């Protein structure tokens, strides 16, 4: 049973948690004081010790990565990179290894072979450091239904080491950016599918990580809801963040991606710009190039 005044009390509970967590970690100044997740610059989130390390340390670097589940080789010797300000799209039929690869980048799975570095940090040797500079959006929403959208964002901001004031400011800013202010104080369980997806993306952006990893971020959304997310990814790349995302939608890749990586049966079968893939396969459209490279039916796309 809902108690009288419960809705008013809920924000104070989250606020107290944010304040206590910030105090425990020692806070952080504008230039990036030491917190529980290491030293980071306020603007980009780039670890200071890697700041001068050169281009090879920035973004995502995947080198010869493989992963099996029993006898199934989900990912086979994959090598690719997503640099600062670059959007890389992963294409492939169901079972091609896209989600497994992204989960390894996000430190949720360990590769059997090869290495993955995110902003110069090894995902196996330094998983917590990797998580501190990475925003990851999964294929499901994963919202805390008894929190409002605003509370949810402030909670995750605190987990990233932001102060109470930073959490409130960042949450308000990203909600406005995604045109989500109108439902910011609504319980997550009451949101529509499109609204939930925007909140999940807001969670990915709230700490301003230099690297974004997204697994089918527009799955199941209508055109308008998808446009909010695509525009946010474009802006993130324009701010110098490295973005890698998987999708089945050819139009999204054609609109957004600087480079495309096509996976089939766990391996990279082609990589390049949309134009170069079409040229390589002597086709006029990316959808046709995809079919020529994989022989697979398209998901949610007319060939």
C-alpha positions as CSV (number, residue, x, y, z in Angstrom):
1,X,0.0,0.0,0.0
2,X,1.3,3.5,-0.9
3,X,1.8,5.6,2.2
4,X,0.7,9.3,2.3
5,X,3.7,11.4,1.4
6,X,5.7,8.5,0.0
7,X,6.3,10.3,-3.3
8,X,7.7,13.4,-1.6
9,X,10.0,11.3,0.5
10,X,11.5,9.3,-2.3
11,X,13.7,12.0,-3.8
12,X,15.2,12.7,-0.4
13,X,16.3,9.1,0.0
14,X,18.1,9.2,-3.4
15,X,19.6,12.6,-2.6
16,X,20.9,11.3,0.8
17,X,22.5,8.3,-1.0
18,X,24.1,10.6,-3.6
19,X,25.5,12.9,-0.9
20,X,26.8,10.1,1.3
21,X,28.5,8.3,-1.7
22,X,30.0,11.6,-2.8
23,X,31.3,12.3,0.7
24,X,32.7,8.7,1.0
25,X,34.7,9.1,-2.2
26,X,36.0,12.5,-1.3
27,X,34.2,14.5,-4.0
28,X,35.9,16.0,-7.1
29,X,36.8,19.4,-8.3
30,X,36.3,20.9,-11.7
31,X,39.7,19.7,-12.8
32,X,39.2,16.2,-11.5
33,X,40.2,15.5,-7.9
34,X,40.9,11.9,-7.0
35,X,37.7,9.9,-6.5
36,X,36.9,6.2,-6.0
37,X,37.3,5.5,-9.8
38,X,40.7,7.3,-10.3
39,X,41.7,10.7,-11.6
40,X,39.6,12.0,-14.5
41,X,39.2,15.3,-16.3
42,X,35.8,16.9,-15.8
43,X,35.2,17.7,-19.5
44,X,36.1,14.4,-21.2
45,X,36.5,11.8,-18.5
46,X,39.9,10.8,-20.0
47,X,42.3,9.3,-17.4
48,X,45.1,11.9,-16.8
49,X,47.9,9.3,-17.1
50,X,46.6,8.5,-20.6
51,X,45.9,12.0,-21.7
52,X,49.3,12.5,-23.3
53,X,49.7,8.9,-24.4
54,X,48.9,9.6,-28.1
55,X,46.2,8.5,-30.4
56,X,46.7,4.8,-30.0
57,X,45.5,5.0,-26.4
58,X,42.2,6.7,-27.1
59,X,38.9,5.1,-27.8
60,X,38.4,1.4,-28.2
61,X,41.2,-0.9,-29.5
62,X,40.2,-4.6,-30.1
63,X,43.1,-6.9,-31.1
64,X,42.6,-10.5,-32.1
65,X,39.7,-11.2,-29.7
66,X,38.0,-14.6,-29.6
67,X,35.3,-16.0,-27.3
68,X,33.7,-19.4,-27.1
69,X,30.7,-20.8,-25.2
70,X,31.4,-24.5,-25.0
71,X,31.8,-25.7,-28.6
72,X,30.2,-22.5,-30.1
73,X,32.8,-19.9,-31.3
74,X,30.8,-16.7,-30.8
75,X,33.7,-14.3,-31.7
76,X,36.6,-15.3,-33.8
77,X,39.9,-13.3,-34.0
78,X,38.2,-9.9,-34.3
79,X,40.3,-6.8,-34.7
80,X,38.8,-3.3,-34.9
81,X,39.1,0.2,-33.5
82,X,36.8,3.1,-32.7
83,X,38.7,6.4,-32.2
84,X,37.7,9.7,-30.6
85,X,34.9,11.4,-32.6
86,X,34.2,8.3,-34.6
87,X,31.0,6.3,-34.9
88,X,31.5,2.6,-35.8
89,X,28.5,0.5,-36.6
90,X,28.4,-3.3,-36.2
91,X,26.3,-5.2,-38.7
92,X,25.6,-8.8,-38.7
93,X,22.8,-11.4,-38.7
94,X,21.5,-12.8,-35.5
95,X,24.2,-14.9,-33.9
96,X,27.0,-13.1,-35.6
97,X,28.7,-12.2,-32.3
98,X,27.8,-8.5,-32.0
99,X,26.4,-8.6,-28.5
100,X,29.1,-10.9,-27.2
101,X,31.8,-8.6,-28.6
102,X,30.2,-5.5,-27.0
103,X,29.8,-7.3,-23.7
104,X,33.5,-8.0,-23.7
105,X,34.2,-4.3,-24.4
106,X,32.0,-3.5,-21.4
107,X,34.0,-5.9,-19.2
108,X,30.9,-8.2,-18.7
109,X,32.7,-11.0,-20.4
110,X,36.4,-12.0,-20.6
111,X,37.9,-12.8,-24.0
112,X,39.4,-16.3,-24.4
113,X,42.2,-14.7,-26.5
114,X,43.3,-11.3,-27.6
115,X,43.1,-7.9,-25.9
116,X,40.6,-5.0,-25.6
117,X,41.7,-1.6,-24.4
118,X,39.4,1.3,-23.6
119,X,41.1,4.7,-23.3
120,X,44.3,2.8,-22.7
121,X,42.9,0.5,-20.0
122,X,42.9,-3.3,-20.5
123,X,39.4,-4.7,-19.9
124,X,40.7,-7.8,-18.1
125,X,43.4,-6.3,-16.0
126,X,41.6,-3.0,-15.2
127,X,37.9,-3.6,-15.5
128,X,36.8,-1.0,-12.9
129,X,39.0,1.7,-14.6
130,X,37.4,0.8,-17.9
131,X,33.9,1.1,-16.5
132,X,34.7,4.5,-15.2
133,X,35.3,5.9,-18.7
134,X,32.6,3.9,-20.6
135,X,28.9,4.3,-21.1
136,X,27.2,1.0,-21.9
137,X,23.6,0.6,-23.1
138,X,22.4,-3.0,-23.2
139,X,19.7,-4.5,-25.5
140,X,17.2,-4.4,-22.6
141,X,16.2,-1.4,-20.6
142,X,17.2,-2.4,-17.1
143,X,15.5,0.5,-15.3
144,X,14.8,0.6,-11.6
145,X,11.0,0.9,-11.8
146,X,10.4,2.4,-8.4
147,X,12.6,5.4,-9.1
148,X,11.7,8.3,-11.2
149,X,13.7,8.9,-14.4
150,X,15.5,11.8,-12.6
151,X,16.3,9.8,-9.5
152,X,17.6,7.0,-11.7
153,X,20.1,9.3,-13.5
154,X,21.2,10.9,-10.2
155,X,21.8,7.5,-8.7
156,X,24.0,6.4,-11.6
157,X,25.8,9.7,-11.6
158,X,26.7,9.1,-7.9
159,X,28.0,5.6,-8.8
160,X,30.4,7.3,-11.3
161,X,31.8,9.5,-8.5
162,X,29.9,12.7,-9.2
163,X,29.0,15.0,-6.4
164,X,25.4,15.6,-5.3
165,X,25.3,19.0,-7.2
166,X,26.9,17.4,-10.3
167,X,24.4,14.6,-10.3
168,X,21.5,17.0,-10.3
169,X,23.0,19.3,-12.9
170,X,24.0,16.5,-15.2
171,X,20.7,14.7,-14.9
172,X,18.8,17.9,-15.7
173,X,21.0,18.7,-18.7
174,X,20.8,15.3,-20.3
175,X,17.0,15.0,-19.7
176,X,16.6,18.4,-21.5
177,X,18.9,17.3,-24.3
178,X,16.8,14.2,-25.0
179,X,13.5,16.1,-24.6
180,X,12.7,13.9,-21.6
181,X,12.0,16.7,-19.0
182,X,8.3,16.3,-19.3
183,X,8.4,12.8,-17.8
184,X,11.6,13.2,-15.7
185,X,9.6,12.9,-12.4
186,X,7.5,10.0,-13.5
187,X,8.2,6.5,-12.1
188,X,10.2,4.4,-14.6
189,X,7.5,1.7,-14.5
190,X,5.0,4.2,-15.9
191,X,7.1,5.2,-18.9
192,X,6.4,4.1,-22.5
193,X,8.9,2.0,-24.4
194,X,10.3,5.0,-26.2
195,X,10.6,7.0,-23.0
196,X,12.4,4.1,-21.3
197,X,14.9,3.9,-24.1
198,X,15.6,7.6,-23.8
199,X,16.2,7.3,-20.0
200,X,18.5,4.4,-20.6
201,X,20.5,6.4,-23.1
202,X,20.5,9.3,-20.6
203,X,22.0,7.0,-18.0
204,X,24.8,6.1,-20.6
205,X,25.5,9.8,-21.1
206,X,25.1,11.3,-17.6
207,X,28.7,10.8,-16.5
208,X,30.0,12.2,-19.8
209,X,32.2,9.1,-20.6
210,X,34.6,9.4,-23.5
211,X,33.5,6.0,-24.9
212,X,30.0,4.9,-25.7
213,X,29.0,1.2,-26.4
214,X,25.4,0.5,-27.4
215,X,23.7,-2.7,-28.3
216,X,20.8,-2.1,-30.7
217,X,19.8,1.2,-29.0
218,X,16.8,1.8,-31.2
219,X,15.3,-1.7,-31.2
220,X,11.5,-1.6,-31.1
221,X,11.2,2.2,-31.3
222,X,9.2,4.2,-33.7
223,X,10.9,6.8,-36.0
224,X,10.5,9.8,-33.7
225,X,11.8,7.9,-30.6
226,X,14.7,6.6,-32.7
227,X,15.6,10.1,-34.0
228,X,16.3,11.3,-30.4
229,X,18.8,8.6,-29.9
230,X,20.5,8.9,-33.2
231,X,20.9,12.7,-32.8
232,X,22.4,12.1,-29.3
233,X,24.9,9.7,-30.7
234,X,25.8,12.2,-33.5
235,X,26.3,15.0,-30.9
236,X,28.4,12.7,-28.7
237,X,30.8,11.9,-31.6
238,X,30.9,15.6,-32.4
239,X,32.1,16.2,-28.8
240,X,35.0,13.8,-29.4
241,X,33.6,10.6,-27.9
242,X,34.2,7.2,-29.5
243,X,30.9,5.5,-30.3
244,X,30.4,1.9,-31.3
245,X,26.9,0.4,-31.7
246,X,25.2,-2.6,-33.2
247,X,22.1,-2.4,-35.2
248,X,20.0,-4.2,-37.9
249,X,18.8,-1.0,-39.4
250,X,20.7,-0.1,-42.6
251,X,19.4,3.5,-42.6
252,X,21.0,4.2,-39.2
253,X,24.3,3.0,-40.4
254,X,24.1,5.1,-43.6
255,X,23.1,8.2,-41.6
256,X,25.6,7.9,-38.7
257,X,28.6,5.7,-39.3
258,X,32.1,6.8,-40.2
259,X,33.0,3.1,-40.6
260,X,31.0,-0.2,-40.7
261,X,32.2,-3.6,-39.5
262,X,30.3,-6.6,-40.8
263,X,30.4,-9.7,-38.7
264,X,29.3,-13.1,-39.8
265,X,29.6,-16.3,-37.8
266,X,31.7,-14.5,-35.2
267,X,34.3,-13.1,-37.7
268,X,34.9,-9.8,-39.4
269,X,34.1,-10.3,-43.1
270,X,34.4,-6.7,-44.2
271,X,35.1,-3.2,-42.8
272,X,35.1,0.2,-44.3
273,X,32.8,3.1,-45.2
274,X,29.3,2.5,-46.6
275,X,30.6,3.6,-50.0
276,X,33.6,1.3,-49.9
277,X,31.5,-1.7,-48.9
278,X,29.2,-1.1,-51.8
279,X,32.1,-0.7,-54.2
280,X,33.7,-3.9,-52.8
281,X,30.5,-5.9,-53.5
282,X,29.5,-4.0,-56.7
283,X,26.2,-3.1,-55.2
284,X,24.3,0.2,-55.0
285,X,22.9,0.0,-51.5
286,X,24.3,-1.0,-48.1
287,X,21.5,-3.6,-47.7
288,X,22.6,-5.3,-50.9
289,X,26.2,-5.2,-49.8
290,X,25.3,-6.8,-46.5
291,X,23.5,-9.6,-48.2
292,X,26.4,-10.2,-50.6
293,X,28.9,-10.3,-47.7
294,X,26.9,-12.5,-45.4
295,X,24.2,-14.3,-47.4
296,X,21.9,-13.5,-44.5
297,X,18.3,-12.2,-44.4
298,X,17.9,-8.7,-43.1
299,X,16.2,-8.0,-39.7
300,X,13.5,-5.4,-39.9
301,X,14.7,-4.1,-43.2
302,X,13.5,-4.3,-46.8
303,X,16.2,-5.4,-49.1
